[in-house]
């Protein structure tokens, strides 16, 4: 089985995926970012249908501590850190 994650945004899907593409080194096409064997998808909801996401987290793992630090810092820039980088 292969799991694909689908995210819903409030009109900022394109900007989010440009950031993810830069930080994670993937390729984005129509709000689908392929990272190795993983897929992250996103879409902008209609303004009257958008609800701020609740109750989920996306966990990223890498064996390379330097790569983990690089990704963490890139995603934390202008973001809200809820948990510090951990081993």
Secondary structure as GFF3:
##gff-version 3
##sequence-region A 1 87
A	DSSP	beta_strand	4	9	.	.	.	ID=ss1
A	DSSP	alpha_helix	13	24	.	.	.	ID=ss2
A	DSSP	beta_strand	27	28	.	.	.	ID=ss3
A	DSSP	beta_strand	32	35	.	.	.	ID=ss4
A	DSSP	beta_strand	38	44	.	.	.	ID=ss5
A	DSSP	alpha_helix	65	76	.	.	.	ID=ss6
###
